[in-house]
Amino acid sequence: MTTWNLTQMQRHVLICNGSTCMGAGAEEVTQQIRDEIRINRLDEKIHTSRTRCNGRCKDKCVVIDYPKGTWYSVQQEETARAIVHESVAENSIIYSMENGERKRGESRFKGINKYRKKRGPKKKAALFVGHGSRLEAGNEEVRQFIDRIKGQVDPTLLVETCFLEFASPTIEDGIQLCIEKGADEVHVIPIILLHAGHSKLHIPAEIEHAKEHFPDIHFTYGQTIGIHEEVIDILLTRLAEVGFDVNQKHEDTAILFIGRGSSDMDAKADFYKISSLLWEKLHVPIVENAFMGVTTPTVQEGMERCIELGAKRVIMLPYFLFTGILMERMKKYAGQFREDHPNTTIEIAEYFGYHPNLQTVLLERMNQALDGTSTGMQDLENFRKYAEEHGYEHHHH
């Protein structure tokens, strides 16, 4: 090991290389600071060290300058290089020392007290995780849906909403918000239809990451919606809304059942099981399956198959929770199909949306997480084993 002679050193710059900061570019920040020191021949006055997590993940990337005691949030190369010259803009300062007191920047998140006194009964939080959509209307539908659920649960239970990607708050933000509001237990419930990569890897990774930062908080994980009788009833309701009588025979009608699509074989198998259960409830000769992406058959292929089999009426039945880009795309497909097949009646049913049965399923999944009977806990264990065997670099979406 190298032993440096640091007698001439005036400053010690600590650069966070924890997983969150590394995912946000800490390696580049480290090199930029060191390069600026080298260019200005300040190697004998400024010493740098990489650290592990410093507990300000929301301010990623974090750099600390001692003995001055200033903490910086670095998102740009300009800021990284300015640290060397102590000329950083005020909006990039997390903490500064003024008259011996630590002051937090006005734009900076307060964060959670590192040592919290335990008082009174434990407070539980249910954190619902939506997938997130590039279409904000879909994200707002999720928020409103969870707001409706709040009226059906114990008022002492904290209920919050977050998103896996494309929207805010993120899972990390959601967990922090629950703890800030006093939660000692955080029960994470995915608002996800099928069990695939997001529920097997990505959400468990966020929970395991949170455990590292909050070892005194109890976390549980709920299971996905999955194969559930209530889901079949929702699909039957959406068919009825377009004038399809589920109790009558429809000799010339085909149902084109459309999912998002996944490369996960378990998720694809579950989708086909749901399709089969649906078919058992219907009196139609054709129920075809199709996917919007990732896997096959495509929606185009599914529609062609329905028409080849003689369907005079095709109902496109989306297996989606809320609106989003894919739902908008499906509507465009329907318009194109009508032009291409003018002799075939082509309709599109609604997605799940605010259906009361969906509330029933999510409340069931929440209660399973709260009482410890959720299969999601096995998912956390499976993720830990996966990470040990294959490695897993944590990324925030």
NORWO-V801932 format. One record per residue. N is the residue number from 1. RES is the residue in one letter. OMEGA is omega in radians with two decimals (* if undefined). D_LAST is the distance of its C-alpha to the last C-alpha in whole Angstrom. Layout:
n: <N,N>
res: <RES,RES>
omega: <OMEGA,OMEGA>
d_last: <D_LAST,D_LAST>
This chain:
n: <1,2,3,4,5,6,7,8,9,10,11,12,13,14,15,16,17,18,19,20,21,22,23,24,25,26,27,28,29,30,31,32,33,34,35,36,37,38,39,40,41,42,43,44,45,46,47,48,49,50,51,52,53,54,55,56,57,58,59,60,61,62,63,64,65,66,67,68,69,70,71,72,73,74,75,76,77,78,79,80,81,82,83,84,85,86,87,88,89,90,91,92,93,94,95,96,97,98,99,100,101,102,103,104,105,106,107,108,109,110,111,112,113,114,115,116,117,118,119,120,121,122,123,124,125,126,127,128,129,130,131,132,133,134,135,136,137,138,139,140,141,142,143,144,145,146,147,148,149,150,151,152,153,154,155,156,157,158,159,160,161,162,163,164,165,166,167,168,169,170,171,172,173,174,175,176,177,178,179,180,181,182,183,184,185,186,187,188,189,190,191,192,193,194,195,196,197,198,199,200,201,202,203,204,205,206,207,208,209,210,211,212,213,214,215,216,217,218,219,220,221,222,223,224,225,226,227,228,229,230,231,232,233,234,235,236,237,238,239,240,241,242,243,244,245,246,247,248,249,250,251,252,253,254,255,256,257,258,259,260,261,262,263,264,265,266,267,268,269,270,271,272,273,274,275,276,277,278,279,280,281,282,283,284,285,286,287,288,289,290,291,292,293,294,295,296,297,298,299,300,301,302,303,304,305,306,307,308,309,310,311,312,313,314,315,316,317,318,319,320,321,322,323,324,325,326,327,328,329,330,331,332,333,334,335,336,337,338,339,340,341,342,343,344,345,346,347,348,349,350,351,352,353,354,355,356,357,358,359,360,361,362,363,364,365,366,367,368,369,370,371,372,373,374,375,376,377,378,379,380,381,382,383,384,385,386,387,388,389,390,391,392,393,394,395,396,397>
res: <M,T,T,W,N,L,T,Q,M,Q,R,H,V,L,I,C,N,G,S,T,C,M,G,A,G,A,E,E,V,T,Q,Q,I,R,D,E,I,R,I,N,R,L,D,E,K,I,H,T,S,R,T,R,C,N,G,R,C,K,D,K,C,V,V,I,D,Y,P,K,G,T,W,Y,S,V,Q,Q,E,E,T,A,R,A,I,V,H,E,S,V,A,E,N,S,I,I,Y,S,M,E,N,G,E,R,K,R,G,E,S,R,F,K,G,I,N,K,Y,R,K,K,R,G,P,K,K,K,A,A,L,F,V,G,H,G,S,R,L,E,A,G,N,E,E,V,R,Q,F,I,D,R,I,K,G,Q,V,D,P,T,L,L,V,E,T,C,F,L,E,F,A,S,P,T,I,E,D,G,I,Q,L,C,I,E,K,G,A,D,E,V,H,V,I,P,I,I,L,L,H,A,G,H,S,K,L,H,I,P,A,E,I,E,H,A,K,E,H,F,P,D,I,H,F,T,Y,G,Q,T,I,G,I,H,E,E,V,I,D,I,L,L,T,R,L,A,E,V,G,F,D,V,N,Q,K,H,E,D,T,A,I,L,F,I,G,R,G,S,S,D,M,D,A,K,A,D,F,Y,K,I,S,S,L,L,W,E,K,L,H,V,P,I,V,E,N,A,F,M,G,V,T,T,P,T,V,Q,E,G,M,E,R,C,I,E,L,G,A,K,R,V,I,M,L,P,Y,F,L,F,T,G,I,L,M,E,R,M,K,K,Y,A,G,Q,F,R,E,D,H,P,N,T,T,I,E,I,A,E,Y,F,G,Y,H,P,N,L,Q,T,V,L,L,E,R,M,N,Q,A,L,D,G,T,S,T,G,M,Q,D,L,E,N,F,R,K,Y,A,E,E,H,G,Y,E,H,H,H,H>
omega: <3.10,3.02,-3.09,2.96,-3.00,-3.05,-3.12,-3.08,3.13,-3.09,3.09,-3.11,-3.13,-3.07,-3.10,3.04,3.01,-3.01,-3.13,-3.14,3.11,3.11,-3.13,3.04,-3.10,3.11,3.12,3.12,3.12,-3.11,3.14,3.13,-3.12,3.11,3.14,3.08,-3.13,-3.11,-3.08,3.08,-3.11,-3.06,-3.10,-3.12,-3.11,3.11,3.13,3.05,3.00,3.10,2.93,-3.03,3.11,3.01,3.06,-3.04,-3.11,-3.14,-3.10,-0.03,-3.04,3.07,-3.11,-3.09,3.11,0.16,-3.12,3.08,3.13,3.08,-3.11,2.97,-3.00,3.05,-3.09,3.12,-3.14,3.14,-3.14,-3.11,3.14,3.11,-3.13,-3.08,-3.13,-3.11,-3.08,3.10,-3.04,-3.09,3.08,3.14,3.10,3.11,3.00,3.12,3.12,-3.14,3.09,3.13,3.13,3.14,3.12,3.09,-3.06,-3.10,-3.03,3.09,-3.10,-3.12,-3.03,3.09,-3.07,3.13,-3.08,3.10,3.13,3.12,3.04,-3.11,3.11,3.13,-3.11,3.09,3.00,-3.12,3.14,-3.08,3.02,3.12,-3.05,-3.09,3.02,3.08,-3.02,3.12,3.10,3.11,3.13,3.07,3.11,-3.11,-3.12,3.12,3.14,3.06,3.11,3.13,-3.09,-3.12,-3.10,-3.09,3.09,-3.09,3.10,3.13,3.02,3.10,-3.12,-3.14,3.04,-3.04,3.12,-3.13,3.05,-3.07,3.12,0.00,3.06,3.09,3.12,3.12,-3.13,3.11,-3.13,3.13,3.13,-3.10,3.09,-3.14,3.02,-3.10,2.99,3.10,3.09,-3.12,-3.01,-3.08,3.14,3.02,-3.04,-3.05,-3.00,-3.07,-3.11,-3.02,-3.12,-3.08,-3.13,-3.02,-2.92,3.12,3.05,3.12,3.12,-3.14,3.14,3.09,3.14,3.13,3.12,-3.10,-3.07,-3.07,-3.13,3.13,3.11,3.13,2.91,-3.06,3.12,3.14,3.13,-3.14,3.01,-3.13,-3.04,-3.12,3.13,3.12,3.11,3.13,3.09,-3.13,3.11,3.10,-3.12,3.07,-3.14,-3.10,3.10,3.06,3.14,3.12,-3.05,-3.12,-3.11,3.05,3.12,-3.00,-3.05,-3.05,3.05,3.02,3.07,-3.06,-2.93,3.09,3.13,-3.10,-3.12,3.05,-3.14,-3.07,3.11,-3.13,-3.14,3.12,3.12,3.10,3.13,3.09,3.11,3.10,3.13,3.11,3.10,-3.12,3.13,-3.12,-3.02,3.07,3.11,3.14,-3.00,2.88,-3.12,3.13,3.12,-3.08,-3.11,-3.13,3.04,-3.06,-3.11,0.07,3.10,3.10,3.10,3.14,3.12,3.12,3.13,3.12,3.12,-3.11,3.08,-3.14,3.01,-3.12,3.06,3.10,3.12,3.07,3.09,-3.05,-3.09,3.05,-3.10,3.13,-3.06,-3.14,-3.13,-3.12,-3.10,3.11,3.08,3.12,-3.14,3.11,3.09,3.07,-3.10,3.11,3.13,3.14,3.13,3.10,-3.09,-3.08,-3.06,-3.13,3.14,3.07,-3.10,-3.12,3.12,-3.14,-3.13,2.99,-3.05,3.11,-3.01,-3.11,-3.12,3.11,3.12,3.05,-3.13,-3.12,-3.09,3.07,3.07,3.13,3.11,-3.12,3.08,3.10,-3.11,-3.08,3.03,-3.12,-3.10,3.05,3.12,3.13,3.06,3.09,3.09,3.12,3.11,3.12,-3.14,3.12,3.12,-3.12,3.11,-3.08,-3.00,-3.04,3.11,3.11,-3.07,3.05,3.03,-3.10,*>
d_last: <38,38,40,39,42,40,43,43,39,38,35,32,28,26,22,20,18,16,13,11,13,14,10,11,14,17,19,19,20,23,24,25,26,29,30,31,33,34,35,37,39,37,37,39,38,34,33,29,28,24,23,21,19,20,19,17,14,13,15,14,16,19,22,25,29,32,35,34,31,28,25,22,19,19,16,19,22,25,24,24,27,28,28,31,33,32,31,28,27,27,24,22,24,23,26,30,33,36,39,38,35,31,30,26,25,26,22,21,19,22,20,22,25,25,28,29,32,32,34,35,34,30,28,25,22,21,17,16,13,12,11,10,12,13,16,16,19,17,15,18,20,18,18,22,22,21,24,26,26,26,30,30,29,31,31,30,27,24,22,18,15,12,9,6,5,7,9,10,11,7,9,10,11,13,14,16,17,19,20,21,23,25,24,25,23,20,20,17,17,15,16,16,19,20,19,17,14,11,14,16,13,9,10,13,11,10,14,15,13,15,18,18,18,20,23,25,23,23,20,21,19,20,20,19,22,23,27,29,32,31,28,31,33,30,31,34,34,32,35,38,36,37,40,40,43,41,45,46,47,45,47,45,42,38,35,32,29,26,23,19,20,18,19,20,24,24,22,24,27,26,26,29,31,29,31,34,34,34,37,39,39,40,43,42,43,39,36,34,30,28,24,22,20,20,23,26,29,27,28,31,32,32,34,37,37,38,40,42,43,45,42,44,41,37,35,31,29,26,24,21,20,20,20,18,18,19,22,23,23,25,28,28,29,32,33,34,35,38,39,39,41,43,45,42,41,37,35,32,31,28,25,25,24,26,28,30,29,26,26,29,26,23,26,27,24,24,27,27,24,26,29,28,29,25,24,21,22,23,20,19,22,21,18,20,22,20,18,22,23,21,18,15,12,10,6,4,0>
